[in-house]
């Protein structure tokens, strides 16, 4: 529990999970509380988190996480971050590609039109997008209706 300029922040460890709670006022032992959820673009995630907290407080299983990234998506994000790190350190696309995919896969000729060059550039661009705030999208499931 800690006090901040915007109110009180608490981390509740209930079973194997941590639940993060914010309150304007300091908590009072034995008081009843309500969840206030803004009707914004994150409402689904907030409502799901509130329900998981309620279930944990009442001794029930929290249930599955709101969404999970697939193994393929996690691996691609990992490679994009590695590509971003190499790019930030001044590595050329060719050097980055050699580090990511192995030197033997990189042709001596026709590098400018090779698929791995284009793939490396996309990975660096994805890493830059994550660095510029795109990582927040990882917290939200992909919406099928958009």
C-alpha positions as CSV (number, residue, x, y, z in Angstrom):
1,X,0.0,0.0,0.0
2,X,1.4,3.4,-0.9
3,X,0.0,6.9,-1.0
4,X,0.5,9.0,-4.2
5,X,-0.6,12.4,-5.4
6,X,-3.7,10.8,-7.1
7,X,-4.8,8.6,-4.1
8,X,-3.9,5.3,-2.6
9,X,-2.4,2.3,-4.5
10,X,-2.5,-1.2,-3.2
11,X,-1.3,-4.5,-4.4
12,X,-3.4,-7.4,-3.1
13,X,-1.9,-10.8,-3.3
14,X,-4.7,-13.3,-3.2
15,X,-3.5,-16.8,-3.9
16,X,-1.1,-16.9,-6.8
17,X,-2.3,-13.6,-8.3
18,X,-1.7,-9.9,-7.6
19,X,-4.6,-7.5,-7.9
20,X,-3.9,-3.8,-8.2
21,X,-6.4,-1.4,-6.6
22,X,-6.6,2.3,-6.5
23,X,-8.7,4.5,-4.2
24,X,-9.1,8.2,-3.7
25,X,-9.4,7.8,0.1
26,X,-7.3,5.7,2.4
27,X,-8.9,2.2,2.9
28,X,-10.9,1.5,6.0
29,X,-10.9,-2.0,7.5
30,X,-14.3,-3.6,7.4
31,X,-15.8,-1.1,5.0
32,X,-17.7,-2.1,1.9
33,X,-16.4,-1.0,-1.5
34,X,-17.7,-0.6,-5.0
35,X,-15.8,-0.6,-8.3
36,X,-16.2,2.5,-10.4
37,X,-15.7,1.7,-14.1
38,X,-15.5,4.4,-16.8
39,X,-17.5,3.6,-19.9
40,X,-14.4,3.9,-22.2
41,X,-12.5,1.8,-24.6
42,X,-11.1,-0.3,-21.8
43,X,-14.4,-1.0,-20.1
44,X,-14.3,-4.8,-21.1
45,X,-10.9,-5.3,-19.5
46,X,-11.7,-3.2,-16.4
47,X,-15.0,-5.1,-15.8
48,X,-13.2,-8.5,-16.3
49,X,-10.5,-7.4,-13.8
50,X,-13.1,-6.3,-11.3
51,X,-14.9,-9.6,-11.6
52,X,-11.7,-11.5,-11.1
53,X,-10.9,-9.5,-8.0
54,X,-14.4,-10.1,-6.6
55,X,-14.1,-13.8,-7.2
56,X,-10.7,-13.9,-5.5
57,X,-11.9,-11.9,-2.5
58,X,-14.8,-14.4,-2.1
59,X,-12.5,-17.5,-2.2
60,X,-13.4,-18.5,-5.7
61,X,-11.1,-19.3,-8.7
62,X,-10.2,-16.1,-10.5
63,X,-10.6,-17.7,-13.9
64,X,-8.5,-17.2,-16.9
65,X,-6.7,-14.0,-17.8
66,X,-8.6,-11.5,-20.0
67,X,-6.6,-12.6,-23.0
68,X,-3.3,-14.2,-23.7
69,X,-0.8,-13.7,-26.5
70,X,-0.3,-16.7,-28.7
71,X,3.2,-18.3,-28.7
72,X,3.8,-17.1,-32.3
73,X,2.8,-13.5,-31.3
74,X,5.1,-13.6,-28.2
75,X,8.0,-14.9,-30.4
76,X,7.5,-12.2,-33.0
77,X,7.4,-9.5,-30.3
78,X,10.6,-10.9,-28.9
79,X,12.3,-10.8,-32.3
80,X,11.0,-7.2,-32.9
81,X,12.5,-6.0,-29.6
82,X,15.8,-7.6,-30.4
83,X,15.7,-6.0,-33.9
84,X,14.9,-2.6,-32.2
85,X,17.8,-3.0,-29.8
86,X,20.3,-3.8,-32.6
87,X,18.9,-0.8,-34.7
88,X,19.2,1.5,-31.7
89,X,22.8,0.4,-31.3
90,X,23.5,1.5,-34.9
91,X,23.3,-1.9,-36.6
92,X,22.5,-2.0,-40.3
93,X,19.6,-4.0,-41.5
94,X,22.0,-6.6,-42.9
95,X,23.9,-6.9,-39.6
96,X,20.5,-7.2,-37.8
97,X,19.3,-9.9,-40.2
98,X,22.5,-11.9,-39.8
99,X,22.1,-11.8,-36.0
100,X,18.4,-12.7,-36.1
101,X,18.4,-15.3,-38.9
102,X,22.0,-16.5,-39.2
103,X,24.6,-15.3,-41.6
104,X,24.2,-18.4,-43.8
105,X,20.6,-17.3,-44.7
106,X,21.7,-13.9,-45.9
107,X,22.8,-13.8,-49.6
108,X,26.0,-12.1,-50.7
109,X,24.2,-10.8,-53.7
110,X,20.6,-9.6,-54.2
111,X,20.4,-8.4,-50.6
112,X,18.4,-5.3,-51.6
113,X,15.5,-7.5,-52.9
114,X,15.8,-10.4,-50.5
115,X,12.8,-11.3,-48.3
116,X,14.8,-11.3,-45.1
117,X,15.8,-7.7,-45.7
118,X,12.1,-6.7,-45.9
119,X,11.3,-8.8,-42.9
120,X,14.1,-7.2,-40.9
121,X,12.9,-3.7,-41.8
122,X,9.3,-4.7,-40.7
123,X,10.6,-6.1,-37.4
124,X,12.5,-2.9,-36.7
125,X,9.4,-0.8,-37.6
126,X,7.3,-3.0,-35.3
127,X,9.8,-2.5,-32.5
128,X,9.8,1.3,-33.0
129,X,6.0,1.3,-32.9
130,X,6.1,-0.7,-29.6
131,X,8.6,1.8,-28.2
132,X,6.4,4.7,-29.2
133,X,3.5,3.5,-27.2
134,X,2.2,0.6,-29.2
135,X,3.0,-1.7,-26.3
136,X,-0.3,-0.6,-24.7
137,X,-2.1,-2.6,-27.5
138,X,-0.7,-5.7,-26.0
139,X,-2.8,-5.2,-22.9
140,X,-6.0,-5.3,-25.0
141,X,-7.3,-8.3,-27.0
142,X,-7.7,-7.8,-30.7
143,X,-11.2,-6.8,-31.5
144,X,-12.9,-8.7,-34.3
145,X,-15.5,-6.0,-34.9
146,X,-13.0,-3.3,-36.0
